[in-house]
Amino acid sequence: MPKRNQLTIVEFEQVLMQPGHRWKNRGQMLSVFICGGVFGDKFNSTRNALIYAMYKSNWLDISPDRPHKTITIEEISNKLDEYIPDIIDNELVYKFFGTSRNTFKNKYQKFLNLPKYPTMGDVIIAMDKWTDKKWQILHPIKQKHIAMLPGMHHKKLSYQIKHIPQLQEFLKISNLTYSEIRGFPPYLVENYFEEIGMPEKYVELVEIIEIIH
């Protein structure tokens, strides 16, 4: 296994507040990047929050000629690996995606295509493939959660979701059948509701899952 090069808390703060940073002070940095703001509580999406924190730390440049929407996931990944070159423990990866080691390896590893020793950038790219557009939900979404929505039930879901191309692609890459799936990647569920013309149902579902967890 490669030698770990994990940053200490002090080193992490130094990287966030490197020369040229745009933070007002250490308190602002802690409130945004460490105390939860970066996870989207006060932003339109977690992606936007992450880009904002990276901009304030002088890792990225944003301007009228280069708005935040033009920043690619690959650029975010490369910058994270440049400033935080840690190797992520696989147990943390399983916890991050809300699944067990065996379920991850048997159901999701082929699709996410994470290397054996992933970096933070690798995990961010995998997360972008896995989660919804706003990066709100990371854990697999179970059928029973969808069935909690008014008008939804297991038979209706299984009939409709089987026909969306995103699910067919996921099953093919993962070498799985529909009956083997116990939890759907969030992006699949979001696409499902968009396909049936009910995107507002996904918003309701996110609210339900947030209450449960």
Sequence and secondary structure as in RCSB ss.txt:
>XXXX:A:sequence
MPKRNQLTIVEFEQVLMQPGHRWKNRGQMLSVFICGGVFGDKFNSTRNALIYAMYKSNWLDISPDRPHKTITIEE
ISNKLDEYIPDIIDNELVYKFFGTSRNTFKNKYQKFLNLPKYPTMGDVIIAMDKWTDKKWQILHPIKQKHIAMLP
GMHHKKLSYQIKHIPQLQEFLKISNLTYSEIRGFPPYLVENYFEEIGMPEKYVELVEIIEIIH
>XXXX:A:secstr
        HHHHHHHHT TT   SSHHHHIIIIISSGGGTTTSS HHHHHHHHHHHTTSS  BTTB GGG  HHH
HHHHHHHH   B  HHHHHHHTT  HHHIIIIIHHHH   SS BHHHHHHHHHHHS TT    S EEHHHHTTST
T  HHHHHHHHTTSHHHHHHHHHHT  GGG SEE HHHHHHHHHHTT HHHHHHHHHHHHHH 
